[in-house]
Amino acid sequence: MLPTIGCIVHYTLTQDDADEIVRRRHETPARTGNFPHAGDVFPAMIVRVWGTAPNQTVQLQVFLDGNDTHWALSIPEGEGPGSWAWPPRA
């Protein structure tokens, strides 16, 4: 399936992502939520697709367990931290 703008996918945080989210939450008291860890999976919306092939990277707006989001840039489809995947079908 081709990624398109507006699709909801799953994004797996890296350690750098988790560290950045925690840093921003400490700097801005209005940002609150449970602390993220590397390997945590969150829903994310595709906001930009780089190219037209199925394996192109995407820009994601990641919905965190809190009142803020995380912008993930140039993310490949795959498994594990730093990648996005289609949600499993029920």
Stockholm file with secondary structure:
# STOCKHOLM 1.0

chainA/1-90         MLPTIGCIVHYTLTQDDADEIVRRRHETPARTGNFPHAGDVFPAMIVRVWGTAPNQTVQLQVFLDGNDTHWALSIPEGEGPGSWAWPPRA
#=GR chainA/1-90 SS CCCCTTCEEEEECCHHHHHHHHHHHHHCTTCCBCCCCTTCEEEEEEEEECSSSTTCCEEEEEECSBSCEEEEEEECBSSSTTCEECCCCC
#=GC SS_cons        CCCCTTCEEEEECCHHHHHHHHHHHHHCTTCCBCCCCTTCEEEEEEEEECSSSTTCCEEEEEECSBSCEEEEEEECBSSSTTCEECCCCC
//
